[in-house]
Amino acid sequence: MSSRLVDMRIAQDSTVDVPGLALTSSMGEYVFGNIGLQTTSVSPQEAGNVRVMLNAYLRLAAPGPNGPYTSDVTFRIYRNGTLIFTTVNPGTGDMNEIRYVMIGITAVDFPPVQDVLAGQIQYIIAVSTTRDAALGARSFAWTAVVG
């Protein structure tokens, strides 16, 4: 069986590292990607064969000595409000070093048939921290195929 493209989308929250966005533990999750997968082209017979590949990029930055990147940073991906992926990037533990960390995340999803048949699936990626972090450039994208 051959595969065919269902949909492809991107969300670009920032294209630059400076000035960074301050992320604090008190603000909870910061959503930097929110995109809707259009599935109206998928027939009921194909609905169980949809595969989604999700990709995210984010740069964590400390602007100087004693900079804010010293904590764990957690990334979560949600499908229609349901958590489907989570990962944690550990902090440096050394507040005297300047740190620039580029994070690349790839996750996959096999959405439930009922979500596919609804015509649209919402994917959100959010980031949170235990203390403080500075966010640089960040984006979220995915590709969906059936077959």
N, C-alpha and C positions, 0 to 999 in steps of 0.2 A: 504494500500500500504506500503510495506516495504522500508526502506532506505538502500542505499549502499554508501560506501565510494567512493568519486571521486578522492580526492587527499589530501595530508597532507604535509606541508612544514614548515621549521623553518629557521630563520635568527638570528644568534648570533653575535652581534656586539662587545660585550665585556663580559668576564666572571668574571671580577674583579672590585672592587670598587676603588682601589687605584693602580696606579695614576688615578685620574679622568680626564675626558675630559672637558676642559674649553669650555663652551657655552656662547657666547656673543651676544648681540642684533645686533651687526654689521654683524655677519655672516649669519643672516637669518635662514632659516630652516636647521636643521641637520637631514639627513636621517639615521636612525639606523636600518631599516628593509626594504628590497626590495625583494619580492618573487613573483614567477609566478605560478599561479594556472593552472594546465593542465586540460583541459576540453574535450579533444578529445574523451574520452570514453563515453561522454554524447550524446545520440541520439537526433535528432530534436524534437521528441515527449516528451522527458524528460527535455528539455532545460529550460522550465519555472518553474521547480521544484528544482532548485539548491539553496542550502542554505550554507552560509559560516559563520563560527564563527572565529573571529580574536581575538587573545590574545597578549598583550604586557606587558612587565615588564621593569621597569627602576628605578634605584636608584639615587635620587638627593642627593648631599652631599655638605656640607660646611666643608672645611678642618680645620677650627679652628675659634676662636673668630674673629668677623668682616669678616666672610667668605662670599662667593659670593651668597649663596642661600637666596636672599631677594626679588626676583621678581616673577611675574606670569610666569608660564611655560605652554605653549600651545602645545597640541598634536593634530596632524591631520593625518587621514588615507585617502588615495586616492585609487580609483579604476580606472586604466587606465588614470590617470591624473585628474580625477574628484573627488573633495572632497566629501566624504561620511560620515565622522565622525569628530567631533572636541570637545575637552574638555580642560578646563583650571584648572591647579592646582595653587591655590593662594600662593604667597610668605609668608614668616614668619612675615615680618614687624619688626623683632627684629634682628639687626645686631650683637648683643652681645651674641647670643645663638648659640651653635653648633647644626646644624640640619641635620638629616639623614632621608629622607623621601622615603619610598618604594611605588612606584606607580604601580598598576595593572589595566589594561584596558581590558575590553571585549566589543567588538562591533560585530554586525551581519550585513550581507549583503544578499540581494536577487538580484544577478546580472541580468542585462537585458539579454533577450534571445539572442540578436545579439552578446553580449560579450561572452556568453557561446559558441555559435556556431563558434566563431572565433578560438577556440581551446586553447587559453591561456588568462588569465586575470592577469594583474599586480597589486599587492597590495603594497603600500608604506606607511610606518609610519615615520613621521617627528616630530621633536620637535624644538621649538623656545622659546626665552625668551625676556622679556622687558628690562632686565638689564643683569645680569650675573648669571650663575649657573654652577655647576660641575656635570657631569654625571658619574655615576658609572656603574655597570653591567647593561646590557640592551639586550633584546631579543624580537623577534616578531615571532609569529607562527599562523597557522590557520589550520582548518579542513574544508573540503567541502564534503557535501553529496547531493545525489539526491533521490527524492522519497517522 
